[in-house]
Amino acid sequence: MSVKRLFLIVLDSFGVGNAPDAADFGDEGANTLGTIFKSEKYHTPNMCKIGFFNIDGVTCEPKEKSPIGAYGRLTEQSKGKDTTIGHWEIAGVVSEKPMPTYPNGFPKEILDEFSKRVGRGVLCNKPYSGTDVIRDYGEEHEKTGKLIVYTSVDSVFQIAAHEDVVPLEELYEDCRIAREILQGEHGVGRVIARPFIGSNGDYTRTPHRHDFSLVPPQTMMDVLVENGFASKGVGKIYDIFAGKNIQTTVSIENNVDGMNKTMEIQKEDFEGLCFVNLVDFDMLYGHRNNIDGYANAATVFDEQLAVFMENMKEDDVLLITADHGCDPGYKGTDHSRERVPVLVYGAPIKAGVNLGTRSCFSDIAATVLDMFGIEEKGNIKGESFWQQIRNTEA
């Protein structure tokens, strides 16, 4: 059976532990699924039916006796554990070198050029939690108009500003300027606009975040579009890939809105890829060490997943994965180096196939291109598992 539409959903940070090089990243023993499964808020029967608990190395019980999909886990090859590197590898790009990070803040020459070009001073310039930084610097920002610039363990240059002090379009333009400056040696993965509102003691980040990524090398979306297939993005996908061959994009407010909008796209007639990112797992719960919140978000997603699966057509395929871990019960608040799940479901997919442990996230990209019958894959990395999961009897 041929595939007409593929819905690739990334559960941002939904790792399943056991990365062989976790200790190199200070993450030995981290296991996002293992942590949230212990919460009373966790209940994902539909993912389990596909084969989630049957994945090698997953100790959650009970296992599904007759999984309705294919299942496995992927090991990251790229030298990093952030959103950009994870999504790029899913799309066929292995990053041999880690993107630059700034544990001591950004160099003076970078900030001097940035400040000169945007016409505003800079506050902070340290690794910081996004909620803590506006608590600690928000009042001074309001008084002075200076931009709050901060980073994290990830390769990011983040700019926080009050929407009443710096209008959104100005903040976005400031990010574009930073993106122009931060190239080459200082080419961070993302420049991120972090607008907030409120007053001192009660500042709140708004949903108007916007990411400005490096332009990636060739991805599976490039190959799909070159071969006449559609490439749609939902959520952060457009930002993560700097818009490159994401032909249409839909912004979302949260996970629930993301799934609702994905189900609206289900009603459209197209041939190709719909690439979805659901960021709440990471942004609202993983980084905040909120185990019950993460578990509940998984439960709510699974409830929407049931509706999505019911609405699938005969030539649709659903593929669920993640881009890294962010164990909410692990020390610290940062991403964790973990393997990620891969679940594949639909009439074109052979049920009950255990894909085992695979060596690269880019196996997804190679498989996607095979699903659409594309033989010339260019520079896309990974090994396809299409022939293992293809339902030849349908």
C-alpha positions as CSV (number, residue, x, y, z in Angstrom):
1,M,0.0,0.0,0.0
2,S,1.3,3.5,-0.9
3,V,1.6,6.4,1.5
4,K,-0.1,9.7,0.7
5,R,0.2,11.6,3.9
6,L,2.7,11.3,6.8
7,F,2.1,13.0,10.1
8,L,5.3,13.2,12.0
9,I,4.7,14.3,15.6
10,V,7.7,15.3,17.8
11,L,6.8,15.1,21.6
12,D,9.5,17.6,22.6
13,S,11.8,16.1,25.1
14,F,9.9,12.8,25.6
15,G,13.0,10.6,26.0
16,V,13.1,6.9,27.0
17,G,16.5,6.8,28.8
18,N,19.5,4.6,28.2
19,A,21.6,6.8,25.9
20,P,25.0,5.0,25.8
21,D,26.9,8.3,26.1
22,A,24.7,9.9,28.7
23,A,27.5,10.1,31.2
24,D,29.5,12.3,28.8
25,F,26.7,14.9,29.1
26,G,26.3,14.5,32.8
27,D,23.0,12.7,32.4
28,E,23.7,9.1,33.5
29,G,20.5,7.5,34.6
30,A,18.2,10.2,33.2
31,N,14.9,8.7,32.0
32,T,12.0,11.0,31.2
33,L,9.4,8.2,30.6
34,G,10.6,6.3,33.6
35,T,10.1,9.3,35.8
36,I,6.7,10.4,34.6
37,F,5.3,6.9,34.5
38,K,5.4,6.8,38.3
39,S,3.0,9.7,38.5
40,E,-0.7,9.0,39.1
41,K,-1.4,11.5,36.3
42,Y,0.2,9.3,33.6
43,H,-2.1,7.2,31.4
44,T,-1.3,6.6,27.7
45,P,-3.3,3.6,26.5
46,N,-3.2,4.6,22.9
47,M,0.5,5.0,22.6
48,C,0.8,1.7,24.5
49,K,-1.5,0.0,21.9
50,I,0.9,1.0,19.2
51,G,3.8,-0.5,21.1
52,F,5.3,2.2,23.4
53,F,5.9,-0.1,26.4
54,N,7.2,-2.8,24.1
55,I,10.2,-0.7,23.1
56,D,13.5,-2.3,24.0
57,G,14.8,-0.9,27.4
58,V,11.4,0.4,28.5
59,T,10.4,-1.3,31.8
60,C,6.9,0.1,32.1
61,E,4.1,-2.5,32.4
62,P,2.0,-4.0,31.2
63,K,3.4,-4.7,27.7
64,E,0.9,-4.8,24.8
65,K,0.3,-8.4,23.8
66,S,-0.5,-7.5,20.2
67,P,0.9,-4.0,19.2
68,I,-1.0,-2.4,16.4
69,G,2.0,-0.5,15.1
70,A,5.8,-0.7,14.7
71,Y,8.0,0.5,17.6
72,G,11.6,1.0,18.5
73,R,14.1,3.5,19.9
74,L,16.7,5.8,18.3
75,T,20.1,6.8,19.4
76,E,21.4,10.3,18.7
77,Q,24.6,10.6,16.7
78,S,24.9,14.4,16.8
79,K,27.1,16.1,19.4
80,G,24.3,17.8,21.3
81,K,21.0,17.4,23.1
82,D,19.0,20.4,22.2
83,T,15.9,21.1,20.0
84,T,17.8,22.3,16.9
85,I,20.3,19.4,16.8
86,G,17.6,16.8,17.6
87,H,15.1,18.0,15.0
88,W,17.9,18.4,12.3
89,E,19.0,14.8,12.9
90,I,15.4,13.6,12.6
91,A,15.3,15.4,9.3
92,G,18.5,13.9,8.0
93,V,21.3,16.1,9.3
94,V,24.0,14.7,11.7
95,S,25.9,17.5,13.5
96,E,29.4,16.3,14.0
97,K,30.4,19.3,16.1
98,P,28.4,20.7,19.0
99,M,27.0,24.2,18.5
100,P,28.7,26.9,20.6
101,T,27.5,27.4,24.2
102,Y,28.3,30.2,26.6
103,P,28.4,29.2,30.2
104,N,30.2,32.4,31.1
105,G,28.0,34.7,28.9
106,F,28.6,36.1,25.5
107,P,31.9,37.9,24.5
108,K,32.0,41.6,24.9
109,E,32.6,42.2,21.2
110,I,29.4,40.4,20.4
111,L,27.2,42.3,22.8
112,D,28.9,45.6,21.9
113,E,28.0,45.1,18.2
114,F,24.5,43.9,19.1
115,S,23.8,46.9,21.4
116,K,25.1,49.4,18.8
117,R,22.9,48.0,16.1
118,V,19.7,47.7,18.1
119,G,20.2,51.0,20.0
120,R,19.6,49.5,23.4
121,G,21.8,48.3,26.3
122,V,22.0,44.8,27.6
123,L,21.3,43.3,31.0
124,C,22.3,39.9,32.6
125,N,24.4,38.0,30.0
126,K,24.5,34.8,32.0
127,P,22.9,31.3,31.8
128,Y,19.5,31.7,33.5
129,S,16.1,30.2,33.9
130,G,13.6,32.0,31.7
131,T,11.2,32.7,34.5
132,D,13.9,33.6,37.0
133,V,15.6,36.1,34.7
134,I,12.5,38.2,34.2
135,R,11.9,38.1,38.0
136,D,15.4,39.3,38.7
137,Y,15.9,41.7,35.8
138,G,12.4,42.7,34.8
139,E,12.1,45.8,36.9
140,E,15.5,47.2,35.8
141,H,14.5,46.4,32.2
142,E,11.3,48.4,32.5
143,K,13.2,51.4,34.1
144,T,16.1,51.4,31.6
145,G,14.7,49.9,28.4
146,K,17.8,47.6,28.2
147,L,17.2,44.2,26.7
148,I,17.6,41.1,29.0
149,V,20.1,38.8,27.2
150,Y,20.7,35.4,28.6
151,T,21.5,31.8,27.6
152,S,21.4,28.3,29.0
153,V,23.4,25.1,28.6
154,D,22.0,24.9,25.1
155,S,23.3,26.8,22.1
156,V,20.9,29.8,22.5
157,F,20.9,33.6,22.6
158,Q,17.7,34.6,24.3
159,I,16.3,38.1,24.5
160,A,13.6,38.9,27.0
161,A,11.6,42.1,26.9
162,H,8.4,43.5,28.3
163,E,5.8,43.9,25.5
164,D,4.9,47.4,26.8
165,V,8.6,48.4,26.7
166,V,9.7,46.8,23.5
167,P,7.0,46.2,20.9
168,L,6.9,42.6,19.5
169,E,8.0,43.7,16.0
170,E,11.0,45.6,17.5
171,L,11.9,42.5,19.6
172,Y,11.7,40.3,16.5
173,E,13.9,42.7,14.5
174,D,16.4,42.7,17.4
175,C,16.5,38.9,17.1
176,R,17.1,39.1,13.4
177,I,20.0,41.4,14.0
178,A,21.4,39.0,16.6
179,R,21.0,36.2,14.1
180,E,23.0,38.1,11.5
181,I,25.8,38.7,14.1
182,L,25.8,35.1,15.5
183,Q,27.3,33.2,12.6
184,G,30.4,31.1,12.0
185,E,32.4,30.6,15.3
186,H,29.5,32.1,17.2
187,G,26.7,30.5,15.2
188,V,24.4,29.5,18.1
189,G,21.6,27.1,17.2
190,R,18.8,29.6,18.0
191,V,18.2,33.2,18.8
192,I,14.9,33.3,20.8
193,A,12.5,36.2,21.4
194,R,11.1,35.8,25.0
195,P,8.4,38.5,25.4
196,F,6.7,39.0,28.8
197,I,4.0,41.1,30.5
198,G,2.9,42.1,34.0
199,S,4.5,44.1,36.7
200,N,7.4,43.5,39.2
201,G,6.7,40.4,41.3
202,D,4.2,39.2,38.8
203,Y,5.9,38.9,35.4
204,T,4.5,36.3,33.0
205,R,6.0,35.1,29.7
206,T,3.6,35.4,26.7
207,P,3.0,32.9,23.9
208,H,4.6,35.3,21.4
209,R,8.0,33.5,21.6
210,H,9.7,33.3,18.3
211,D,12.9,31.3,17.4
212,F,15.4,32.4,14.7
213,S,17.5,29.3,13.8
214,L,20.5,28.8,11.7
215,V,19.6,27.7,8.1
216,P,20.2,24.0,8.1
217,P,22.0,21.9,5.4
218,Q,19.9,19.7,3.1
219,T,16.9,18.1,5.0
220,M,14.3,15.6,4.1
221,M,11.9,18.6,3.5
222,D,14.2,19.9,0.8
223,V,14.1,16.5,-1.0
224,L,10.4,16.1,-0.6
225,V,9.6,19.6,-2.1
226,E,12.1,19.0,-4.9
227,N,10.2,15.9,-5.7
228,G,6.8,17.6,-5.7
229,F,5.5,16.6,-2.3
230,A,4.0,19.0,0.3
231,S,5.9,20.1,3.4
232,K,3.7,21.5,6.2
233,G,4.8,22.6,9.7
234,V,2.9,22.9,12.9
235,G,4.3,24.7,16.0
236,K,8.0,25.5,16.2
237,I,9.0,23.5,13.1
238,Y,9.1,26.6,10.8
239,D,11.4,28.3,13.3
240,I,13.7,25.3,13.9
241,F,14.4,25.0,10.2
242,A,14.5,28.7,9.5
243,G,11.5,28.2,7.2
244,K,13.6,26.3,4.7
245,N,11.2,24.3,2.5
246,I,8.4,24.5,5.1
247,Q,5.8,25.5,2.6
248,T,3.0,26.3,5.1
249,T,3.1,26.8,8.8
250,V,0.6,27.1,11.6
251,S,1.5,28.6,15.0
252,I,0.1,27.1,18.2
253,E,-0.7,28.2,21.7
254,N,0.0,24.9,23.5
255,N,0.0,21.1,23.0
256,V,-3.8,20.8,22.9
257,D,-4.0,23.6,20.3
258,G,-1.2,21.9,18.3
259,M,-3.1,18.7,18.1
260,N,-6.4,20.4,17.3
261,K,-4.7,22.3,14.4
262,T,-3.0,19.1,13.2
263,M,-6.4,17.4,13.1
264,E,-7.6,20.4,11.0
265,I,-4.8,19.6,8.6
266,Q,-6.1,16.0,8.6
267,K,-9.1,17.3,6.7
268,E,-7.0,18.8,3.9
269,D,-6.2,17.0,0.7
270,F,-2.4,16.9,0.2
271,E,0.4,14.5,-0.6
272,G,3.5,14.7,1.6
273,L,4.6,15.6,5.1
274,C,3.0,17.3,8.1
275,F,5.7,17.9,10.7
276,V,4.5,18.8,14.2
277,N,6.3,19.9,17.3
278,L,4.5,19.8,20.7
279,V,6.7,21.9,23.0
280,D,4.8,22.0,26.3
281,F,6.4,18.7,27.6
282,D,9.8,20.4,27.5
283,M,9.1,24.1,28.1
284,L,6.4,23.9,30.8
285,Y,7.2,20.7,32.6
286,G,10.6,19.2,31.9
287,H,12.5,22.4,32.5
288,R,10.4,23.1,35.5
289,N,10.9,19.7,37.2
290,N,7.1,19.3,37.1
291,I,6.6,15.5,37.1
292,D,2.8,15.5,37.5
293,G,2.5,18.3,34.9
294,Y,4.5,16.3,32.4
295,A,2.6,13.1,33.1
296,N,-0.7,14.9,32.7
297,A,0.4,16.5,29.4
298,A,1.2,13.0,28.1
299,T,-2.3,11.8,29.2
300,V,-4.0,14.7,27.5
301,F,-2.0,14.1,24.3
302,D,-2.9,10.4,24.3
303,E,-6.6,11.3,24.6
304,Q,-6.3,13.5,21.5
305,L,-4.2,10.8,19.8
306,A,-7.2,8.5,20.0
307,V,-9.3,11.0,18.0
308,F,-6.5,11.6,15.5
309,M,-6.1,7.8,14.9
310,E,-9.8,7.4,14.3
311,N,-9.7,10.1,11.7
312,M,-6.8,8.6,9.7
313,K,-7.3,7.6,6.1
314,E,-6.2,4.4,4.5
315,D,-3.1,5.9,3.0
316,D,-2.1,7.9,6.1
317,V,0.9,7.1,8.3
318,L,1.4,8.5,11.9
319,L,5.0,8.6,13.2
320,I,5.6,9.7,16.8
321,T,9.1,10.5,18.2
322,A,11.1,13.0,20.3
323,D,14.2,15.2,19.9
324,H,16.0,14.6,23.2
325,G,15.0,14.1,26.9
326,C,14.2,16.5,29.7
327,D,13.7,14.3,32.8
328,P,11.7,16.3,35.2
329,G,12.9,14.2,38.1
330,Y,16.6,14.5,37.3
331,K,19.1,16.9,38.9
332,G,19.0,20.3,37.3
333,T,16.5,21.7,34.8
334,D,18.2,21.1,31.5
335,H,17.7,18.7,28.6
336,S,18.9,15.1,29.2
337,R,20.8,12.9,26.8
338,E,18.4,10.0,26.1
339,R,17.3,7.7,23.4
340,V,14.0,8.6,21.9
341,P,11.0,6.5,20.9
342,V,9.7,5.8,17.4
343,L,6.1,4.7,17.0
344,V,4.6,4.1,13.5
345,Y,1.0,3.4,12.8
346,G,-1.5,3.3,9.9
347,A,-2.9,0.9,7.4
348,P,0.3,0.9,5.3
349,I,2.3,-0.2,8.4
350,K,2.8,-3.8,9.4
351,A,1.6,-4.3,13.0
352,G,3.9,-5.7,15.7
353,V,7.3,-4.9,14.2
354,N,10.0,-4.4,16.8
355,L,12.6,-2.0,15.2
356,G,14.9,-2.6,18.2
357,T,17.6,0.0,19.0
358,R,18.7,2.0,16.0
359,S,21.8,4.1,15.8
360,C,20.6,7.4,14.4
361,F,17.6,9.8,14.5
362,S,18.1,10.3,10.8
363,D,16.7,6.8,10.2
364,I,13.4,8.6,10.3
365,A,14.4,10.9,7.4
366,A,15.6,8.0,5.2
367,T,12.4,6.1,6.0
368,V,10.2,9.1,5.2
369,L,11.8,9.5,1.7
370,D,11.4,5.7,1.1
371,M,7.7,5.9,2.0
372,F,7.2,8.4,-0.8
373,G,9.2,6.4,-3.2
374,I,12.1,8.8,-3.5
375,E,15.3,7.0,-4.4
376,E,17.7,10.0,-4.8
377,K,18.2,11.2,-1.2
378,G,21.1,13.6,-1.7
379,N,23.1,14.1,1.6
380,I,20.4,12.7,3.9
381,K,21.9,10.5,6.6
382,G,20.3,7.4,8.2
383,E,19.2,3.9,7.2
384,S,15.6,3.4,6.2
385,F,13.4,0.9,8.0
386,W,10.6,1.2,5.5
387,Q,10.9,-2.4,4.2
388,Q,10.7,-3.7,7.7
389,I,7.5,-2.0,8.5
390,R,5.8,-1.8,5.1
391,N,2.5,-3.7,5.0
392,T,2.7,-5.6,1.8
393,E,-0.6,-7.5,2.4
394,A,-2.8,-4.4,2.6
